[in-house]
Amino acid sequence: MHIDPQIGVLRGDTAAQRAMSEAVVQIVAECRKDAGLAPVLRDLEAYGSGARLDDCPALTGLFANGGAAMRVIAPLVGRLVEVHRACPLAQLAFRHQSRPGFHFLQLAGKGRAALGLALHDDQAVQDASTVATFPDSEWDEIVLAGAADIALLEIRGERRDHAVIDSRCRTIGAGDRLSFAGAAKSRMVRRVHGRLLTLRLTRIAPRPRPTRQYDLATGRLVHRASGDRHESRDEMMMALLGRMRRKDAAPVLAALTRSGSDHLRWQALRECVALDSAAGFAALDRIATDPTDDLAPEAGALRARLVEAHPQLARWEPAPCPA
């Protein structure tokens, strides 16, 4: 492994590390008190707590036009650039993510809402993506700079593992705004003309439906994940327990099949069946025989397949399985 000499020196200099970290934190704190940004952050907190966007004037004004957004965001970005020129190895005091062709910097997050800068560039493989993502959220986005060809997507019909998706193409540039809400609408960047910089405001639903990904060519569901960050955390923990073969976790997983969203309950059921056949099959049978449970049809079908493939499971059934 090659370690840059500057980083090597910094590894042993905790005082310098602390100084850089404190410098970034101080700049961010000062910027959040700025006369332009402070009202926006107060409105973001209200919006994240459930207020209507129309009742948040500072936040609404931010998306009125590109000029308004630039006047509020530019001072923050300028100060961050200054501190990073002085301390190039300082870590950002924001959540951020990067992948080829896309970079996102979350400026603030309050409750269910988040505000950030999104940058698409032409390093991404053009027109390569064939999978569309549909989160259950409200989405407002204004273009600050650049241009791109995008597809506006809407699910017109959804049945089990397939969906009918309507797609409309358009070109967006500086000052253009996109707004949509719900789990049936989304957008996809098809081609970037140089770079596309947007200011993005999102708010997840109070009880979000699972986020789904569909193959645009066939409408086939390729992935489903919980739209709730807390459930996503629980889902990852369940998967980890399963990979660790923690059979002692089966009672906990069986209990998780009794409450929560259908998505989380189903994931708990799958992991429970895989860890402990007896505990998992008992939970599966309980769900399959409850006519008031939304998961009953899927659970019944799974139970029938399991009994057909493994007849010994039938001895754990309170009543004979039709299979």
ABEGO torsion letter per residue (X at the ends): XBBBAAAAAAAABAAAAAAAAAAAAAAAAAAAABAAAAAAAAAAAAAAAGBBAAABAAAAAAAABAAAAAAAAAAAAAAAAAAAAABAABBBABBBBBBBGBBBBBABBBEABBBBBBBBBAABBBGABABBBBBBBBBBBBBABEBBBBBBBBBABBBEABBBBBBBBBBBBBGBBBBBBEAABBBBBABBBGBBBBBBBBBBBABBBBBBBBBAAAGBBABBBBABAAAAAAAAAAAAAAAAGBAAAAAAAAAAAABEBAAAAAAAAAAAAAABAAAAAAAAAAAAABAABAAAAAAAAAAAAAAAABAAAAAABABBBAX
